[in-house]
Amino acid sequence: MTCFGGDQEPASNDISVGFRLDDGDIRAKIQSPVGPSSHYNRHIPMKLIPSIRALLLLSLATVGAFLAPVVALAQAASSPSAPATQAQIADLKQAITSAQSSADNAWMLTSAALVLMMTGPGLALFYGGLVRKKNILGTMMQSFAMMGIISVLWALISYSLAFGHGTSFIGGLEYAFLHGVGLGPDGFYSASIPHQTYMIYQLMFAIITPALISGAFAERMKFSAMCVFMILWSIIVYDPMAHMVWGVGGLLNSNGGKIPTFDFAGGTVVHVTSGVSALVTALYLGKRVGYPKTAMPPHSMVLSFIGACLLWVGWFGFNAGSAVNASSLATSAFVATHFAAAAAAVSWTIAEWIHNGKPTALGAISGAVAGLVAITPASGFVKPMPAIAIGLVAGVFCFQMVTRVKSWFSYDDSLDAFGVHGAGGTIGALMTGLFAAAVINPVYGKDANGNLLPTGAFEGNWHQLLNQSIGVGIAWVLSIVGTLAILFVVDKTIGLRVTAEDEATGLDLSQHGEEGYDFGA
């Protein structure tokens, strides 16, 4: 709609309204594109003229108010060197940086919560369903206790030992009692999230790692001994390994370490250390009373199934969160994690089907966990198809470890912590050296011509496979020596194992004075 005045004619394709002063009167003309033009035949009394004038002036003032900022902006844009424009550019850059920081921080806090969910309820349910019903609370309590004990230990000293500046093997005490761990970014670990966010995210890894070991000594270690053992193990085994792989100046750090080893989310730090330590603990403690002659099947596959599904979901925070930002690298790790878990679940199920004649729910969920373990070190380095290959290999390899190898050596790894985590972490770390791709994570940068330098063996960097082997070897040696020393000390001071009578009664009653199921209530 347009407005016109006097003898001006409106456009023929618009609905128009015009006004004209005629012998002291104001007459209106309406033009419509769908009909003939009307005449100035709408008589407007003189007494309405002041109101109409005021209305017209108000309309002009309103239009002017809206146009003024546009005109000012156009004038500013015509002078690119004006101070206001430079300030606007600086404000825009700051807004972009702030938005990126907010997105990164939100993703990392979410990832931290997902990883904590892996311990409780994920691992607690997974392990709890696999034991006999008289031990369910005792087993779940072992995971839950780590959420409390390791958290306090982390704040007091462990974070500093793992991520503080120190030697190539262990961090210093600069972050003891979280001194200097503030709400601003840390220059080395992340440039876009608060240091406290990074600290709390890494804490969740420190919680679940010792909890994994409990699968090997399930149903037979005293709760008091377990608490002391886990505290010492975290300080002597976990903290040094975490520093060597992820800490500033660490021996195995892929970003400047003397032996750069690829471990994106904890293949060696979490799974190899916990799995190998689990085997050592199982051998030191000995078998459960009646094993293997007495059948000890899982008391609730439903609980274990739910726990495994929670582990799968939580693992996205474990691996994709290790990108330490909401970036395409996080997406790549997320995708690789899912495909590897799926492939391993399939390959384990097929292997079991062939071996036993039937596929089981226990086999399927065990395979998925094996795939998640194996892809952990590789998740931020490999493409989707190699991730599937890693999962397929891990499923079959870990199945053989928990059936044939365990039977050959006749050790009582109650919940197969070594067969899945130790073996899966080892094979995954080695295969990372084979499949790592520079296009996913250009760790070694570019050459003089701007070409990406190879990362994995299949790209031409076969030396990386040697680095991976050294990293795995260090994790094995540290875990064996450290765990044996701790077990010996705890055993000689307060004792490790419950009595045969307490073991027969079950950990729920003998250690905690309560039962997981009260069918008489």
C-alpha positions as CSV (number, residue, x, y, z in Angstrom):
1,M,0.0,0.0,0.0
2,T,1.3,3.5,-0.8
3,C,0.2,7.0,0.0
4,F,0.1,10.0,-2.4
5,G,-1.2,13.5,-2.5
6,G,-2.4,16.3,-4.8
7,D,-2.7,15.3,-8.4
8,Q,-0.1,12.6,-8.2
9,E,-1.3,9.3,-9.6
10,P,-0.6,6.0,-7.8
11,A,1.1,3.0,-9.4
12,S,-1.4,0.8,-11.2
13,N,-0.4,-2.4,-9.4
14,D,-0.8,-1.2,-5.8
15,I,-3.6,-0.4,-3.4
16,S,-3.2,3.3,-2.7
17,V,-4.7,6.0,-0.5
18,G,-4.4,9.7,-1.3
19,F,-5.6,12.9,0.3
20,R,-6.4,16.4,-1.4
21,L,-7.5,19.7,0.0
22,D,-10.5,20.8,-2.0
23,D,-12.4,24.0,-1.2
24,G,-11.6,23.7,2.5
25,D,-12.3,20.0,2.6
26,I,-10.1,17.0,2.6
27,R,-11.1,14.3,0.1
28,A,-9.7,10.8,0.0
29,K,-9.0,8.7,-3.1
30,I,-8.6,4.9,-3.1
31,Q,-6.8,3.2,-6.0
32,S,-7.1,-0.6,-6.4
33,P,-5.3,-2.8,-9.0
34,V,-8.4,-5.0,-9.4
35,G,-10.9,-2.3,-10.2
36,P,-11.3,1.1,-11.8
37,S,-9.8,4.1,-10.2
38,S,-12.2,5.9,-7.8
39,H,-12.6,9.7,-7.5
40,Y,-11.9,11.9,-4.6
41,N,-15.3,11.3,-3.4
42,R,-14.8,10.7,0.4
43,H,-15.6,13.9,2.1
44,I,-13.7,14.5,5.4
45,P,-15.0,17.2,7.7
46,M,-12.7,20.1,8.6
47,K,-12.9,19.2,12.3
48,L,-10.8,16.1,11.7
49,I,-8.0,17.9,9.9
50,P,-5.9,18.6,13.1
51,S,-6.2,14.9,14.1
52,I,-5.1,13.8,10.6
53,R,-2.2,16.2,10.5
54,A,-1.0,14.9,13.9
55,L,-1.3,11.4,12.8
56,L,0.7,12.1,9.7
57,L,3.4,13.9,11.7
58,L,3.6,11.0,14.1
59,S,4.0,8.5,11.3
60,L,6.8,10.5,9.8
61,A,8.5,10.7,13.2
62,T,8.2,7.0,13.7
63,V,9.7,6.2,10.3
64,G,12.5,8.6,10.9
65,A,13.3,6.9,14.3
66,F,13.6,3.6,12.6
67,L,15.7,4.9,9.7
68,A,18.2,6.8,11.8
69,P,20.2,3.8,13.0
70,V,20.4,2.4,9.5
71,V,21.7,5.7,8.2
72,A,24.2,5.9,11.0
73,L,25.4,2.4,10.3
74,A,25.7,3.1,6.6
75,Q,27.8,6.2,7.3
76,A,30.0,4.2,9.7
77,A,30.5,1.5,7.1
78,S,31.6,4.1,4.5
79,S,34.6,4.9,6.7
80,P,36.5,1.6,7.3
81,S,39.3,3.3,9.3
82,A,36.9,4.9,11.8
83,P,37.6,3.9,15.4
84,A,34.0,2.7,15.9
85,T,34.4,0.1,13.2
86,Q,37.6,-1.3,14.7
87,A,35.9,-1.5,18.0
88,Q,33.0,-3.4,16.5
89,I,35.4,-5.9,14.9
90,A,37.1,-6.4,18.2
91,D,33.8,-6.9,19.9
92,L,32.8,-9.4,17.2
93,K,36.0,-11.4,17.7
94,Q,35.5,-11.4,21.4
95,A,31.9,-12.6,21.0
96,I,33.0,-15.5,18.7
97,T,35.7,-16.5,21.2
98,S,33.3,-16.4,24.1
99,A,30.7,-18.4,22.2
100,Q,33.3,-21.1,21.4
101,S,34.5,-21.2,24.9
102,S,31.0,-21.6,26.2
103,A,30.3,-24.4,23.8
104,D,33.6,-26.2,24.7
105,N,32.9,-25.9,28.4
106,A,29.4,-27.2,28.1
107,W,30.5,-30.2,26.1
108,M,33.4,-31.0,28.6
109,L,31.1,-30.7,31.6
110,T,28.6,-33.0,29.9
111,S,31.4,-35.4,29.1
112,A,32.6,-35.4,32.7
113,A,29.1,-36.4,33.8
114,L,28.9,-39.1,31.2
115,V,32.2,-40.6,32.4
116,L,31.1,-40.5,36.0
117,M,28.0,-42.3,34.9
118,M,30.2,-45.1,33.6
119,T,31.3,-45.9,37.1
120,G,28.0,-45.4,38.9
121,P,25.6,-46.7,37.8
122,G,27.3,-48.2,34.7
123,L,30.1,-50.4,36.0
124,A,28.4,-51.0,39.4
125,L,25.4,-52.6,37.6
126,F,27.6,-54.4,35.0
127,Y,29.8,-56.0,37.7
128,G,26.9,-56.3,40.2
129,G,24.8,-58.5,37.9
130,L,27.7,-60.8,37.1
131,V,28.4,-61.9,40.7
132,R,26.3,-64.1,42.9
133,K,23.4,-62.4,44.6
134,K,25.0,-62.6,48.1
135,N,27.8,-60.3,46.8
136,I,25.9,-57.7,44.8
137,L,26.0,-54.9,47.3
138,G,29.7,-55.5,48.2
139,T,30.6,-55.4,44.5
140,M,28.6,-52.3,43.8
141,M,30.0,-50.6,46.9
142,Q,33.5,-51.1,45.5
143,S,32.7,-49.0,42.5
144,F,30.8,-46.4,44.6
145,A,33.6,-46.1,47.1
146,M,36.0,-45.0,44.3
147,M,33.6,-42.1,43.6
148,G,34.2,-40.8,47.1
149,I,37.7,-41.9,48.0
150,I,39.5,-41.1,44.7
151,S,37.7,-37.7,44.4
152,V,39.1,-36.5,47.7
153,L,42.6,-38.0,46.9
154,W,42.5,-36.2,43.5
155,A,41.9,-32.9,45.0
156,L,44.6,-33.3,47.7
157,I,47.5,-34.6,45.6
158,S,46.7,-36.9,42.7
159,Y,45.8,-34.3,40.1
160,S,49.1,-32.5,40.8
161,L,51.1,-35.8,40.5
162,A,49.3,-36.6,37.2
163,F,49.2,-33.2,35.5
164,G,51.6,-30.9,37.3
165,H,55.0,-29.9,36.0
166,G,57.6,-32.3,37.1
167,T,59.8,-34.9,35.6
168,S,59.2,-37.2,32.6
169,F,57.7,-39.8,34.9
170,I,55.7,-37.9,37.6
171,G,54.3,-34.5,38.1
172,G,55.2,-32.1,40.9
173,L,53.2,-30.6,43.8
174,E,52.3,-27.3,42.2
175,Y,48.6,-28.2,42.0
176,A,48.4,-29.9,45.5
177,F,45.1,-29.1,47.2
178,L,44.1,-27.7,43.8
179,H,46.3,-24.6,44.3
180,G,46.4,-22.7,41.1
181,V,43.6,-24.6,39.5
182,G,41.3,-21.8,38.7
183,L,38.5,-20.8,36.4
184,G,40.7,-19.5,33.6
185,P,42.1,-21.7,30.8
186,D,45.3,-23.5,31.3
187,G,47.8,-22.8,28.6
188,F,49.0,-26.4,28.0
189,Y,45.9,-28.6,28.5
190,S,43.3,-26.3,26.9
191,A,43.0,-22.8,25.7
192,S,39.2,-22.5,25.8
193,I,37.9,-24.2,29.0
194,P,38.5,-23.4,32.6
195,H,41.3,-25.3,34.3
196,Q,38.8,-26.7,36.8
197,T,36.7,-28.1,34.0
198,Y,39.7,-30.0,32.7
199,M,40.6,-31.1,36.2
200,I,37.2,-32.5,37.0
201,Y,37.0,-34.2,33.7
202,Q,40.2,-36.1,34.3
203,L,39.0,-37.0,37.8
204,M,36.3,-39.2,36.3
205,F,39.0,-41.3,34.5
206,A,40.9,-41.6,37.8
207,I,37.7,-42.9,39.5
208,I,36.8,-45.6,37.0
209,T,40.3,-47.0,36.5
210,P,40.8,-48.6,39.9
211,A,37.1,-49.6,40.0
212,L,37.8,-51.8,36.9
213,I,40.3,-53.8,38.9
214,S,37.6,-54.9,41.3
215,G,36.3,-57.2,38.7
216,A,39.3,-59.5,39.2
217,F,39.1,-59.9,42.9
218,A,35.2,-59.9,43.1
219,E,33.7,-61.9,46.0
220,R,36.8,-62.4,48.0
221,M,38.7,-59.2,49.1
222,K,38.0,-57.3,52.4
223,F,36.5,-53.9,51.9
224,S,39.1,-52.3,54.2
225,A,41.9,-53.8,52.2
226,M,40.3,-52.8,49.0
227,C,40.2,-49.1,50.1
228,V,43.8,-49.0,51.1
229,F,44.9,-50.9,48.0
230,M,43.1,-48.5,45.7
231,I,44.5,-45.4,47.3
232,L,48.1,-46.7,47.0
233,W,47.5,-48.0,43.5
234,S,46.2,-44.6,42.3
235,I,49.2,-42.8,43.6
236,I,51.9,-45.4,42.6
237,V,50.5,-46.7,39.3
238,Y,47.8,-44.5,37.8
239,D,49.2,-41.0,38.5
240,P,52.7,-41.7,37.0
241,M,51.2,-43.4,33.9
242,A,48.7,-40.5,33.4
243,H,51.6,-38.0,33.7
244,M,53.8,-39.9,31.2
245,V,51.1,-40.1,28.6
246,W,49.1,-36.9,29.1
247,G,51.0,-34.6,31.5
248,V,53.2,-31.7,30.4
249,G,56.7,-33.0,29.8
250,G,55.6,-36.6,30.0
251,L,57.8,-39.3,28.5
252,L,55.1,-40.8,26.3
253,N,53.2,-37.6,25.6
254,S,52.4,-37.3,21.9
255,N,52.8,-33.6,22.1
256,G,56.5,-33.3,22.7
257,G,57.4,-36.4,24.6
258,K,60.6,-38.2,24.1
259,I,58.7,-41.3,23.0
260,P,55.5,-40.0,21.5
261,T,52.8,-42.5,22.0
262,F,49.2,-42.2,20.7
263,D,46.7,-42.8,23.5
264,F,43.8,-40.5,22.9
265,A,41.5,-41.5,25.8
266,G,43.3,-44.0,28.0
267,G,44.1,-47.3,26.3
268,T,47.3,-47.6,28.3
269,V,46.6,-45.2,31.1
270,V,43.2,-46.7,32.0
271,H,42.7,-50.2,30.4
272,V,46.2,-51.7,30.3
273,T,47.1,-50.6,33.8
274,S,43.8,-51.7,35.3
275,G,43.6,-55.0,33.3
276,V,47.2,-56.1,34.1
277,S,46.9,-55.1,37.7
278,A,43.6,-57.1,37.8
279,L,45.5,-60.2,36.6
280,V,48.3,-59.7,39.2
281,T,45.7,-59.3,41.9
282,A,43.7,-62.4,40.9
283,L,46.9,-64.5,40.9
284,Y,48.1,-63.1,44.3
285,L,44.7,-63.6,46.0
286,G,44.1,-67.0,44.6
287,K,40.8,-68.6,43.4
288,R,37.4,-68.3,45.0
289,V,36.4,-71.2,47.2
290,G,35.0,-73.8,44.9
291,Y,36.3,-72.3,41.7
292,P,36.2,-73.8,39.0
293,K,34.4,-76.9,40.1
294,T,31.4,-75.0,41.5
295,A,29.3,-73.1,39.0
296,M,29.2,-69.4,39.7
297,P,26.9,-67.9,37.0
298,P,25.8,-64.3,37.0
299,H,22.8,-63.8,39.2
300,S,21.2,-61.1,37.1
301,M,21.9,-60.6,33.4
302,V,19.3,-57.9,33.4
303,L,21.4,-55.7,35.7
304,S,24.5,-56.4,33.7
305,F,22.7,-55.6,30.4
306,I,21.6,-52.2,31.7
307,G,25.0,-51.5,33.0
308,A,26.6,-52.4,29.7
309,C,24.3,-50.0,27.8
310,L,25.1,-47.2,30.2
311,L,28.8,-47.9,29.7
312,W,28.3,-47.7,25.9
313,V,26.6,-44.3,26.2
314,G,29.0,-43.0,28.8
315,W,31.9,-44.0,26.6
316,F,31.1,-41.2,24.2
317,G,32.0,-38.7,26.9
318,F,35.1,-40.9,27.6
319,N,36.4,-40.8,24.1
320,A,34.8,-37.8,22.3
321,G,35.3,-35.7,25.4
322,S,39.0,-36.3,25.2
323,A,39.2,-33.9,22.3
324,V,38.8,-31.3,25.1
325,N,36.6,-29.1,22.9
326,A,33.4,-29.3,20.8
327,S,35.2,-29.8,17.5
328,S,35.3,-32.0,14.4
329,L,37.9,-34.2,16.3
330,A,35.3,-34.9,18.9
331,T,32.9,-35.9,16.2
332,S,35.5,-38.3,14.7
333,A,36.1,-39.9,18.1
334,F,32.4,-40.2,18.7
335,V,31.9,-42.0,15.4
336,A,34.9,-44.3,15.8
337,T,33.7,-45.2,19.3
338,H,30.3,-46.3,18.2
339,F,31.4,-48.3,15.2
340,A,34.1,-50.1,17.1
341,A,31.7,-51.1,19.8
342,A,29.1,-52.4,17.3
343,A,31.7,-54.3,15.3
344,A,33.1,-56.0,18.4
345,A,29.7,-57.0,19.7
346,V,29.0,-58.7,16.4
347,S,32.4,-60.4,16.1
348,W,32.3,-61.7,19.7
349,T,28.7,-63.0,19.2
350,I,29.7,-64.8,16.0
351,A,32.7,-66.4,17.7
352,E,30.7,-67.5,20.6
353,W,27.9,-68.8,18.4
354,I,30.4,-70.9,16.5
355,H,32.2,-72.1,19.7
356,N,29.2,-72.8,21.9
357,G,26.4,-73.2,19.4
358,K,24.3,-70.3,20.9
359,P,24.8,-66.6,21.1
360,T,24.3,-65.2,24.6
361,A,23.5,-61.8,26.0
362,L,26.6,-62.0,28.2
363,G,28.7,-62.5,25.1
364,A,27.1,-59.6,23.2
365,I,27.6,-57.1,26.0
366,S,31.1,-58.3,26.7
367,G,32.0,-57.9,23.1
368,A,30.7,-54.3,23.0
369,V,32.8,-53.5,26.1
370,A,35.8,-55.1,24.4
371,G,35.3,-52.9,21.4
372,L,35.0,-49.8,23.5
373,V,38.2,-50.7,25.3
374,A,40.2,-51.3,22.1
375,I,39.0,-48.1,20.3
376,T,39.8,-45.9,23.4
377,P,43.5,-45.1,22.4
378,A,42.6,-44.9,18.7
379,S,39.4,-43.0,18.8
380,G,41.0,-39.6,18.1
381,F,43.4,-40.9,15.4
382,V,41.5,-43.3,13.1
383,K,38.8,-43.2,10.4
384,P,35.5,-45.0,10.7
385,M,36.5,-48.1,8.6
386,P,39.7,-48.8,10.6
387,A,37.5,-48.3,13.8
388,I,35.3,-51.2,12.6
389,A,38.4,-53.3,11.9
390,I,39.7,-52.6,15.4
391,G,36.3,-53.6,16.8
392,L,36.2,-56.8,14.8
393,V,39.6,-57.9,15.9
394,A,39.1,-56.9,19.5
395,G,35.8,-58.9,19.8
396,V,37.4,-62.2,18.6
397,F,40.7,-61.6,20.4
398,C,39.1,-60.9,23.8
399,F,36.7,-63.8,23.4
400,Q,39.7,-66.1,23.0
401,M,41.3,-64.5,26.1
402,V,38.4,-65.1,28.4
403,T,37.7,-68.6,27.2
404,R,40.7,-70.4,26.0
405,V,43.6,-68.5,27.6
406,K,41.9,-68.2,31.0
407,S,41.2,-71.9,30.9
408,W,44.7,-72.8,29.9
409,F,46.3,-71.0,32.8
410,S,43.4,-71.6,35.2
411,Y,43.4,-68.2,36.9
412,D,40.3,-66.8,38.6
413,D,39.8,-63.4,37.0
414,S,36.2,-63.3,38.3
415,L,34.6,-60.9,35.9
416,D,37.3,-61.0,33.2
417,A,38.9,-57.6,33.9
418,F,42.1,-58.7,32.4
419,G,40.6,-60.6,29.4
420,V,38.6,-57.6,28.3
421,H,40.5,-54.5,29.6
422,G,44.1,-55.7,29.8
423,A,44.0,-57.7,26.5
424,G,41.7,-55.2,24.7
425,G,43.7,-52.2,25.8
426,T,46.9,-53.8,24.6
427,I,45.6,-54.8,21.2
428,G,43.9,-51.4,20.7
429,A,47.1,-49.5,21.6
430,L,49.1,-51.5,19.1
431,M,46.5,-51.2,16.3
432,T,46.4,-47.4,16.9
433,G,50.0,-47.3,15.7
434,L,48.9,-49.1,12.5
435,F,45.8,-47.1,11.6
436,A,46.5,-43.6,12.8
437,A,45.7,-41.1,10.1
438,A,47.2,-37.6,9.8
439,V,44.0,-36.3,8.2
440,I,42.1,-37.1,11.5
441,N,44.8,-35.8,13.9
442,P,47.9,-34.2,12.4
443,V,50.1,-34.8,15.5
444,Y,53.4,-34.4,13.7
445,G,52.4,-31.3,11.7
446,K,53.4,-30.6,8.1
447,D,56.6,-30.8,6.1
448,A,58.3,-27.8,4.3
449,N,55.9,-28.2,1.4
450,G,52.8,-28.1,3.6
451,N,52.1,-31.8,3.4
452,L,50.9,-33.6,6.4
453,L,53.5,-35.8,8.0
454,P,52.5,-39.5,8.4
455,T,51.3,-40.6,11.8
456,G,50.5,-44.3,11.5
457,A,52.4,-47.3,10.1
458,F,50.0,-47.7,7.1
459,E,50.8,-44.1,6.2
460,G,54.5,-44.9,6.2
461,N,55.5,-44.1,9.8
462,W,56.3,-47.6,11.0
463,H,58.4,-46.2,13.9
464,Q,55.1,-45.3,15.5
465,L,54.4,-49.0,16.0
466,L,57.6,-49.2,18.0
467,N,56.5,-46.2,20.1
468,Q,53.2,-47.9,20.8
469,S,54.9,-51.1,21.9
470,I,57.2,-49.2,24.3
471,G,54.2,-47.4,25.8
472,V,52.4,-50.7,26.3
473,G,55.5,-52.3,27.8
474,I,55.9,-49.5,30.3
475,A,52.3,-49.8,31.3
476,W,52.7,-53.5,31.8
477,V,55.9,-53.3,33.9
478,L,54.6,-50.4,36.0
479,S,51.3,-52.2,36.7
480,I,53.0,-55.6,37.6
481,V,55.7,-54.2,39.8
482,G,53.5,-51.5,41.5
483,T,50.6,-53.8,42.1
484,L,52.7,-56.6,43.5
485,A,54.4,-54.2,45.9
486,I,51.1,-52.8,47.1
487,L,49.5,-56.2,47.5
488,F,52.4,-57.4,49.6
489,V,52.3,-54.4,51.9
490,V,48.6,-54.4,52.4
491,D,48.5,-58.2,52.9
492,K,51.2,-58.1,55.6
493,T,49.6,-55.2,57.5
494,I,45.8,-55.6,57.5
495,G,45.3,-58.7,55.3
496,L,43.7,-58.8,51.9
497,R,41.3,-61.7,51.8
498,V,38.1,-62.4,53.7
499,T,37.9,-65.7,55.7
500,A,36.4,-68.8,54.1
501,E,33.4,-68.4,56.4
502,D,32.8,-64.8,55.3
503,E,33.3,-65.7,51.7
504,A,30.6,-68.4,52.0
505,T,28.3,-65.9,53.8
506,G,28.9,-63.3,51.1
507,L,30.3,-59.8,51.1
508,D,27.0,-58.1,51.6
509,L,26.5,-59.5,55.1
510,S,30.1,-60.1,56.1
511,Q,31.5,-56.7,55.0
512,H,28.5,-54.4,55.2
513,G,25.8,-56.1,57.3
514,E,23.1,-55.8,54.8
515,E,21.6,-57.7,51.8
516,G,20.9,-56.6,48.3
517,Y,17.6,-58.6,48.2
518,D,15.2,-59.1,51.0
519,F,12.7,-61.6,49.6
520,G,10.9,-61.9,53.0
521,A,10.0,-58.3,53.3
